[in-house]
């Protein structure tokens, strides 16, 4: 029943889908800097890395503001800040101005993620969070379907207009959140020294030393999950950054990345019913990570040998399904570690993995392509997936005690009936 999904979560899902309609500009940042501003591939990668570096304090500030200033205010501020920086990039007269706007974009880029994720984590029962985060991913993918087509059409005209489109959808998303979400409640004092409740469903308070809600950096389990999440984020960002560049290297248009990403989105929408089958929904965290990273690696190996749009379809589908499986379980695992008063701060620390990845991915992608070509880039990225097939399941068992007591072996069929009734 749609009514069983909290209104705030429904609004957030709708707003993020709207925002994602323009959400492919980041994939073209390196290409824009190289082509429109004459930066050259290496310098464009350095500027994109500066953007990634700026997202690290952005994520931390987003978590702090979400718990102190309020989630709705933080989400709106982050979205409007991104829009302003994107419009600046679109209108920049020279490389220096574009670089400054890219850094400002990074400083605003992650502000709205911790409050968005913590809103879901706190509103949804622990055993249902993997499905809830998966639904958010799917909703964003629905927006991406339109974004891919927009990127393909608008990108042939001018890459700058992609940033204008992204800014417009960000403003629309901010207005939805501002109008439809309830105002932030007055600040309530935190209970910084309150440990996890031992009997709270989905939490591991009885299995690890108590961690103050205000000190996520002292939670070794969170730091271990964040380290593994950094590898996952690096793989994801390498694909995002390198895909337009690699298409140009094999004789296709960089803007064709929009079509490839539209294929990815269509795959996520079509495969969601299969994720509700008992075969997949009853998998534990470790088993899901094995399957997810295996599919991602197979898709990336396919990219190494595919040089036409039709042959890129199957690898894209494999990679997309694997990415969805890993991402949903990763955020669920982090939310299960967080004390009740600190979900935003825990998710902010975990989200630093994406800041690090956004810093490293442009440098790694441009260097690998320049030194050894596109095929080597995809082979190395597939190799990282192979490493995670071995490492991630063991980490999930150590952190989560095998998974069963966290409620991660659950029936997604019942959960899906609750969430799929939401109209996107």
FENMONOR-V635576 format. One record per backbone hydrogen bond with DSSP energy under -0.5 kcal/mol. CO is the residue of the C=O (numbers start at 0). NH is the residue of the N-H. E is the energy in kcal/mol with one decimal. If there is no record, write none. Layout:
((CO	NH	E) (CO	NH	E))
This chain:
((0	3	-1.2) (1	4	-1.6) (3	5	-0.6) (5	9	-2.1) (6	10	-2.8) (7	11	-2.2) (8	12	-2.6) (9	13	-2.3) (10	14	-2.9) (11	15	-2.7) (12	16	-1.9) (13	17	-2.1) (14	18	-2.5) (15	19	-1.9) (16	20	-0.6) (17	20	-1.2) (18	21	-1.3) (19	22	-1.9) (21	24	-0.9) (23	27	-0.6) (24	27	-1.4) (25	28	-1.5) (27	31	-2.8) (28	32	-2.4) (29	33	-2.0) (30	34	-3.0) (31	35	-2.1) (31	36	-1.0) (32	38	-2.1) (33	39	-0.5) (38	42	-0.5) (39	43	-2.6) (40	44	-1.9) (41	45	-1.8) (42	46	-2.4) (43	47	-2.3) (44	48	-2.0) (45	49	-2.0) (46	50	-1.9) (47	51	-2.0) (48	52	-2.6) (49	53	-1.9) (50	54	-1.0) (51	54	-0.6) (51	55	-0.5) (52	55	-1.2) (52	56	-0.6) (53	57	-1.1) (54	58	-2.3) (55	59	-1.8) (56	60	-2.6) (57	61	-2.2) (58	62	-1.9) (59	63	-2.1) (60	64	-3.0) (61	65	-2.1) (62	66	-1.6) (63	67	-1.5) (64	68	-2.0) (64	69	-2.2) (69	73	-1.8) (70	74	-2.7) (71	75	-2.4) (72	76	-2.6) (73	77	-2.4) (74	78	-2.3) (75	79	-2.5) (76	80	-2.2) (77	81	-2.2) (78	82	-2.2) (79	83	-2.2) (80	84	-2.0) (81	85	-2.6) (82	86	-2.3) (83	87	-1.8) (84	88	-2.1) (85	89	-2.2) (86	90	-1.6) (87	91	-0.7) (88	91	-0.7) (93	97	-2.1) (94	98	-2.6) (95	99	-2.3) (96	100	-2.4) (97	101	-2.3) (98	102	-2.2) (99	103	-2.4) (100	104	-2.5) (101	105	-1.9) (102	106	-2.0) (103	107	-1.2) (104	108	-1.6) (105	109	-0.6) (107	110	-1.1) (109	112	-0.9) (109	113	-0.8) (110	114	-0.6) (111	115	-1.5) (112	116	-2.8) (113	117	-2.7) (114	118	-1.7) (115	119	-1.4) (116	120	-2.5) (117	121	-2.5) (118	122	-1.3) (119	123	-1.6) (124	127	-1.5) (125	128	-1.3) (127	131	-2.1) (128	132	-3.2) (129	133	-2.0) (130	134	-2.2) (131	135	-2.1) (132	136	-2.3) (133	137	-2.3) (134	138	-2.8) (135	139	-2.5) (136	140	-2.0) (137	141	-2.0) (138	142	-1.7) (139	143	-2.0) (140	144	-1.5) (141	145	-1.0) (142	146	-1.9) (143	147	-2.9) (144	148	-1.3) (145	149	-2.4) (146	150	-3.1) (147	151	-2.0) (148	152	-2.2) (149	153	-3.1) (149	154	-0.5) (150	154	-1.9) (151	155	-0.7) (152	155	-0.6) (152	156	-0.6) (153	156	-1.0) (153	157	-2.6) (157	160	-0.7) (158	161	-1.0) (158	162	-0.7) (159	162	-0.9) (159	163	-1.2) (160	164	-2.4) (161	165	-2.1) (162	166	-2.1) (163	167	-2.3) (164	168	-2.1) (165	169	-1.9) (166	170	-2.2) (167	171	-2.1) (168	172	-2.4) (169	173	-2.3) (170	174	-2.1) (171	175	-2.0) (172	176	-2.3) (173	177	-2.6) (174	178	-2.3) (175	179	-2.9) (176	180	-1.9) (189	191	-0.6) (190	193	-2.0) (191	212	-1.3) (191	213	-0.9) (192	194	-0.6) (196	199	-1.6) (199	202	-1.9) (203	206	-2.1) (203	207	-0.8) (211	214	-2.0) (214	217	-1.7) (215	218	-1.7) (217	219	-0.9) (218	222	-2.1) (219	223	-2.3) (220	224	-2.3) (221	225	-2.5) (222	226	-2.1) (223	227	-1.9) (224	228	-2.4) (225	229	-1.6) (226	230	-1.0) (227	231	-1.7) (228	232	-2.8) (229	233	-2.3) (230	234	-2.3) (231	235	-2.3) (232	236	-2.8) (233	237	-2.4) (234	238	-1.8) (235	239	-2.1) (236	240	-3.0) (237	241	-2.7) (238	242	-1.9) (239	243	-0.5) (240	244	-0.7) (241	245	-3.5) (242	246	-2.2) (243	247	-1.6) (244	248	-1.7) (245	249	-1.2) (246	251	-2.8) (247	250	-1.2) (252	255	-1.7) (253	256	-1.9) (254	257	-1.8) (255	258	-0.6) (255	259	-1.9) (256	260	-2.6) (257	261	-1.7) (258	262	-2.0) (259	263	-1.9) (260	264	-2.2) (261	265	-2.6) (262	266	-2.1) (263	267	-2.0) (264	268	-2.2) (265	269	-2.3) (266	270	-2.5) (267	271	-1.1) (270	273	-0.8) (270	274	-1.3) (271	274	-0.6) (271	275	-0.6) (272	275	-1.1) (273	276	-1.5) (276	279	-0.9) (276	280	-3.2) (277	281	-1.5) (279	282	-1.3) (280	409	-0.8) (283	287	-2.3) (284	288	-2.5) (285	289	-2.1) (286	290	-2.3) (287	291	-3.0) (288	292	-2.6) (289	293	-1.9) (290	294	-2.3) (291	295	-2.3) (292	296	-2.5) (293	297	-2.2) (294	298	-2.2) (295	299	-2.3) (296	300	-2.2) (297	301	-1.8) (298	302	-1.6) (299	303	-1.1) (300	304	-0.6) (301	304	-1.1) (301	305	-1.1) (304	306	-0.5) (307	311	-1.1) (308	311	-0.7) (308	312	-0.5) (309	312	-1.2) (310	314	-0.6) (311	315	-1.7) (312	316	-2.1) (313	317	-2.3) (314	318	-2.5) (315	319	-2.4) (316	320	-2.1) (317	321	-2.0) (318	322	-2.5) (319	323	-2.1) (320	324	-2.1) (321	325	-2.2) (322	326	-2.6) (323	327	-2.1) (324	328	-1.5) (325	329	-2.2) (326	330	-2.1) (327	331	-1.6) (328	332	-2.3) (329	333	-1.9) (330	334	-2.3) (331	335	-1.5) (332	336	-0.8) (333	336	-0.9) (333	337	-1.0) (335	203	-0.5) (338	341	-1.9) (341	345	-2.4) (342	346	-2.6) (343	347	-1.9) (344	348	-2.2) (345	349	-2.5) (346	350	-2.1) (347	351	-0.7) (348	351	-1.2) (349	352	-1.9) (350	353	-1.4) (350	354	-1.1) (351	355	-2.7) (352	356	-2.1) (353	357	-2.5) (354	358	-1.6) (355	359	-2.4) (356	360	-3.0) (357	361	-0.6) (358	362	-0.6) (359	363	-2.9) (360	364	-3.1) (361	365	-2.2) (362	366	-1.9) (363	367	-2.7) (364	368	-2.4) (365	369	-2.0) (366	370	-2.4) (367	371	-2.7) (367	372	-0.9) (368	372	-0.9) (372	376	-1.4) (373	377	-2.1) (374	378	-2.2) (375	379	-2.7) (376	380	-2.2) (377	381	-2.4) (378	382	-2.0) (379	383	-1.8) (380	384	-1.4) (381	385	-1.8) (382	386	-2.0) (383	387	-2.0) (384	388	-1.8) (385	389	-1.0) (386	389	-0.6) (386	390	-2.3) (387	391	-1.9) (389	393	-0.6) (390	394	-1.8) (391	395	-2.5) (392	396	-2.1) (393	397	-2.2) (394	398	-2.7) (395	399	-2.6) (396	400	-1.3) (396	401	-0.8) (399	402	-1.5) (402	405	-1.0) (402	407	-1.7) (403	406	-1.6) (404	201	-0.6) (407	409	-1.1) (409	411	-0.9) (410	414	-1.1) (411	415	-3.2) (412	416	-1.5) (413	417	-1.1) (414	418	-1.9) (415	419	-3.2) (418	421	-1.8) (421	423	-0.7))
